[in-house]
Amino acid sequence: MKRSINPSEIEFKEEKVVKINRVAKVVKGGRRFSFNAIVVVGDGNGHVGVGLGKANEVMNSVNKGKENAKKSVVRVPIVNGTLPHAVIGKFGAGRVMLKPASPGTGIIAGGAIRAIMEQVGITDVLAKILGTRNPHNVIKATMEGLGQLEDATEIARKRGITIQELFN
């Protein structure tokens, strides 16, 4: 379940380039190189977006990726600097396990997951990549997992009860 938001309302602190890939097209005169970049943007306060940019220059592909990421921003619930509950995100052959951690643990995660967690503002999390380590699939699986997260107020509202009734 995606929770899309208007990106113009959010003040992004920075972008993080996860992966830059050089691809070659073989033509009559030799090889033509182009680049694609996976970029993560976030405000450090529960909003994060991921984008892919492709261009003939590295900077152009990063800029395109950043603009693309701003269009796909989602809201992620954060409880005391960590996740509300454990979740497994799946995309293609990529599987990502995300578990909440106690304060002071830090971000125990691989490169692609770490970039997303830093941008969303989560400070304590345990994460494990299961299956493929392809950054494209890992990032999409992580975003899928974050999209599955729900906090207590959201669940209580859906059930039509108060938070007190939810925990009794």
Solvent accessible surface area in square Angstrom, and as a share of the most:
residue,aa,sasa,rsa
1,M,124,0.55
2,K,137,0.58
3,R,46,0.17
4,S,90,0.58
5,I,50,0.25
6,N,78,0.40
7,P,43,0.27
8,S,96,0.62
9,E,124,0.56
10,I,24,0.12
11,E,154,0.69
12,F,41,0.17
13,K,115,0.49
14,E,95,0.42
15,E,63,0.28
16,K,75,0.32
17,V,58,0.33
18,V,37,0.21
19,K,86,0.36
20,I,72,0.37
21,N,55,0.28
22,R,148,0.54
23,V,63,0.36
24,A,55,0.42
25,K,137,0.58
26,V,116,0.67
27,V,44,0.25
28,K,216,0.91
29,G,83,0.80
30,G,33,0.31
31,R,166,0.61
32,R,160,0.58
33,F,82,0.34
34,S,33,0.21
35,F,42,0.17
36,N,19,0.10
37,A,0,0.00
38,I,5,0.02
39,V,0,0.00
40,V,0,0.00
41,V,1,0.01
42,G,0,0.00
43,D,31,0.16
44,G,28,0.27
45,N,108,0.55
46,G,0,0.00
47,H,30,0.13
48,V,0,0.00
49,G,0,0.00
50,V,28,0.16
51,G,5,0.05
52,L,65,0.32
53,G,3,0.02
54,K,126,0.54
55,A,15,0.12
56,N,111,0.57
57,E,103,0.46
58,V,55,0.31
59,M,125,0.56
60,N,73,0.38
61,S,0,0.00
62,V,11,0.06
63,N,71,0.36
64,K,112,0.47
65,G,0,0.00
66,K,51,0.22
67,E,90,0.41
68,N,64,0.33
69,A,0,0.00
70,K,59,0.25
71,K,158,0.67
72,S,40,0.26
73,V,1,0.01
74,V,6,0.04
75,R,103,0.38
76,V,0,0.00
77,P,13,0.08
78,I,55,0.28
79,V,62,0.36
80,N,133,0.68
81,G,19,0.18
82,T,16,0.09
83,L,3,0.02
84,P,36,0.23
85,H,70,0.31
86,A,59,0.45
87,V,15,0.09
88,I,80,0.41
89,G,0,0.00
90,K,114,0.48
91,F,90,0.37
92,G,60,0.57
93,A,65,0.50
94,G,0,0.00
95,R,87,0.32
96,V,0,0.00
97,M,59,0.26
98,L,0,0.00
99,K,84,0.36
100,P,48,0.30
101,A,12,0.10
102,S,77,0.50
103,P,115,0.72
104,G,78,0.75
105,T,50,0.29
106,G,26,0.25
107,I,26,0.13
108,I,92,0.47
109,A,18,0.14
110,G,31,0.30
111,G,58,0.56
112,A,12,0.09
113,I,0,0.00
114,R,95,0.35
115,A,4,0.03
116,I,0,0.00
117,M,0,0.00
118,E,58,0.26
119,Q,4,0.02
120,V,0,0.00
121,G,22,0.21
122,I,2,0.01
123,T,80,0.47
124,D,11,0.06
125,V,0,0.00
126,L,63,0.31
127,A,15,0.12
128,K,96,0.41
129,I,24,0.12
130,L,67,0.34
131,G,60,0.57
132,T,40,0.23
133,R,158,0.58
134,N,64,0.33
135,P,33,0.21
136,H,54,0.24
137,N,33,0.17
138,V,1,0.00
139,I,3,0.01
140,K,100,0.42
141,A,0,0.00
142,T,0,0.00
143,M,16,0.07
144,E,73,0.33
145,G,0,0.00
146,L,0,0.00
147,G,11,0.11
148,Q,72,0.32
149,L,0,0.00
150,E,42,0.19
151,D,39,0.20
152,A,32,0.25
153,T,74,0.43
154,E,27,0.12
155,I,45,0.23
156,A,3,0.02
157,R,168,0.61
158,K,111,0.47
159,R,159,0.58
160,G,68,0.65
161,I,62,0.31
162,T,80,0.47
163,I,68,0.34
164,Q,135,0.60
165,E,95,0.43
166,L,35,0.18
167,F,147,0.61
168,N,158,0.81
